[in-house]
Amino acid sequence: MRNFLLIFALMIPLVFSAQYLLPNEETIFSFDTKNGKKMSLVKDKKNGYIQYRLGSKNHVEMEFPNSRTKESWKQFTYNSYHRGGGKQNAGMDLNYLSFSNNNYKYQLFRTYYAEDGSYAAGITVTDSKGKETEISGVYKTIKGCMCNLEDTEVKKEDFGL
């Protein structure tokens, strides 16, 4: 009985963390936010769907899209820009993924600017009136890379630079 309780106690954290990554999924991009939330962009290992999740460490508060189907890929738009050459060439690496849900636009971002050596990650939420709210990510908690979306069914958009 004692062993059973020990095993059960060890499994509780696995149950809570599993809601951000199901057994058939892999993480594309994730990070913790400065306000204590967790953002996770995941996909089915067989590319059956893509899904955004945000919430507290123990509870997913938002999933988009709600259904996990092949059509989910078409609900996201990815754009990126990379310019090498370091500080003298104003090098940069910009990655953005956007989607709309309930009259809000969400834009995940990960940026690097060589001129000042700055890195940033987060989520910009824009309401229907154009008011923006930025949810800052903790850069050192980043896992994965949005750059892996280049060869997927996500819509691509050109920066025009």
Long-range contacts (C-beta under 8 A, 24 or more apart in sequence): 16-57, 16-58, 16-59, 19-53, 19-59, 19-60, 20-53, 20-60, 24-48, 27-143, 27-144, 28-144, 28-145, 28-146, 28-148, 28-149, 29-97, 29-108, 29-110, 29-142, 29-143, 29-144, 29-145, 29-146, 29-148, 30-141, 30-142, 30-143, 30-144, 31-121, 31-137, 31-138, 31-139, 31-141, 31-142, 31-143, 32-137, 32-138, 32-141, 33-122, 33-123, 33-135, 33-136, 33-137, 33-138, 34-135, 34-136, 34-137, 34-138, 35-135, 35-136, 37-61, 37-135, 39-108, 39-123, 39-135, 39-137, 41-97, 41-108, 41-144, 41-146, 43-152, 44-68, 47-73, 47-152, 47-153, 49-73, 50-76, 50-152, 50-154, 52-76, 52-99, 52-106, 52-108, 54-123, 64-99, 64-101, 64-106, 65-101, 70-153, 73-152, 73-153, 73-154, 74-153, 74-155, 75-99, 76-149, 76-154, 76-155, 77-154, 77-155, 77-156, 77-157, 78-146, 78-149, 78-150, 78-154, 78-155, 78-156, 78-157, 79-156, 79-157, 79-158, 79-159, 80-146, 80-147, 80-150, 80-159, 81-159, 81-161, 85-114, 86-114, 87-114, 87-115, 87-117, 89-114, 90-114, 90-115, 91-115, 94-159, 95-145, 95-146, 95-147, 96-146, 97-146, 97-149, 97-154, 103-127, 103-128, 104-128, 108-146, 110-142, 110-145, 110-146
